[in-house]
Amino acid sequence: MKKAILNWAKRHLILLKIVGFILNVCTILLLLLWVLKMKVNALSDFDFEAILACVSPLALSLNQLHRKLLEENEYSPAVVLAHGYIYNFLLPVITQLKEDGVVKPKICLYKAHDIDDLTDKKIDLMKADLINKSFQLSEVKLNLKQARARDILTISKGSNQTYFDFPNTLLSLFNYIDYKLETKSNRHSDKQKKDLAEKLVGEFYDTLDDLLIKNRIKQYIKYCDFNLKVFG
């Protein structure tokens, strides 16, 4: 129901702004008339207090709805990070690999479900598990023409080699989440942190998918989980 109301409000945003403005003006005028006890002949039979009691909740509700819409339309930092990850890393890396003779480069991206999965400790644990499963791990330095030189991880087993990356750019969301929620050490705020983190991570990968298609490099990218199970 809440989502349906927001969707309707988005489609009629201009109308809501006009109605909200009118109601806010009416509320102020009625408040002045009531407080100053002005006598207006044309309105002498009206009970300003009763009218104000009806109009002010409507104005308040519209103001809250408008504020919610602004929050919904706020440009997500996860979207910004996804753009940076594509244009400052993935696109230059794929371009360079193709220029170096790799006709169909394969890059596997780790799809984290939680930002904590991208901390150094979790990544080191995953690398150790891969080594124990007889995968060979090494880093290759790429001198990118379109960006600064970058190291990229390669994972191989037998003759199969895949380039691999952890999008740890998502770690920068920690500070944003703390700022956004002004968190305190209690269960309620911890749950809010977790919910917001999951929402932002989802926005990051959704935007990434759109940009991969837009830049025609989707065919070179796969996702994998902690066990290196490839999907997407």
Secondary structure, DSSP 8 states (H G I E B T S, - for coil): -HHHHHHHHHHTHHHHHHHHHHHHHHHHHHHHHHHHT---GGGTT--HHHHHHHHHHHHHHHHHHHHHHHHHHS--HHHHHHHHHIIIIIHHHHHHHHHTT-SS--EEEE--SSGGGGSHHHHHHHHHHHHHTT-EEEEEEE--SSS--EEEEEEEETTEEEEEE--GGGGGHHHHHHHHHT--SSHHHHHHHHHHHHHHHHHHHHHHHHHHHHTT-GGGEEEE-TT--EE-
